[in-house]
Amino acid sequence: MVLVGFTADGDPVLNDPYAPDDAGVRRTGDRHRFEAAWQGGSGGIVYVIRPPDVPLPPPPAQPNW
């Protein structure tokens, strides 16, 4: 799964490489189910892939940024 964005309500928009056809690749999931699977499977690890000219948002006060 590749997280490609969020809906206005905060639900994840995902690209599923195992979709049976091109029309089924883009999916919107339930935010709570996605978070449970992500946290349980990786402990919350994420890779941010972005073009070099797109800045990251400012870091929050949390030290784990």
C-alpha positions as a printed Julia matrix, in Angstrom:
65×3 Matrix{Float64}:
   0.0    0.0     0.0
   1.1    3.52   -0.74
  -0.52   6.36    1.15
  -1.04   9.14   -1.39
  -3.16  11.58    0.6
  -6.17  12.11    2.82
  -9.81  12.98    2.29
 -11.25  16.15    3.82
 -12.5   13.95    6.69
  -9.01  12.52    7.35
  -9.5    9.09    5.81
  -6.43   7.74    3.98
  -6.32   7.61    0.19
  -4.25   4.6    -0.84
  -2.81   3.07   -3.99
  -3.06  -0.72   -3.84
  -0.53  -2.47   -6.09
  -2.43  -5.77   -5.72
  -5.69  -4.39   -7.13
  -7.21  -6.69   -9.74
  -7.38  -3.9   -12.36
  -6.36  -0.26  -12.88
  -9.76   1.03  -11.81
  -9.34  -0.56   -8.37
  -5.87   0.8    -7.55
  -6.98   3.98   -5.8
  -8.9    3.25   -2.59
 -10.12   5.24    0.37
  -9.91   3.46    3.7
 -11.22   3.91    7.19
  -8.79   6.07    9.19
  -9.02   4.02   12.39
  -8.52   0.67   10.65
  -5.58   2.06    8.67
  -3.94   3.48   11.81
  -4.36   0.18   13.68
  -2.78  -1.79   10.82
   0.04   0.74   10.35
   0.89   1.02   14.05
   0.58  -2.72   14.62
   2.62  -3.71   11.58
   5.48  -1.21   11.66
   5.21   0.65   14.94
   4.46   3.83   13.0
   7.48   3.94   10.69
   6.96   5.94    7.51
   9.04   7.02    4.53
   8.27  10.43    3.06
   9.01  10.62   -0.65
   8.7   14.07   -2.13
  10.26  16.21   -4.84
  13.27  18.2    -3.58
  11.48  21.52   -4.17
   8.54  20.59   -1.9
   9.41  21.46    1.71
   8.42  19.35    4.67
   6.0   20.95    7.12
   7.53  22.54   10.21
   8.37  19.96   12.88
   5.99  19.69   15.83
   7.09  20.05   19.43
   7.3   16.24   19.74
  10.91  15.0    19.74
  10.12  11.98   17.55
   9.68  14.05   14.37
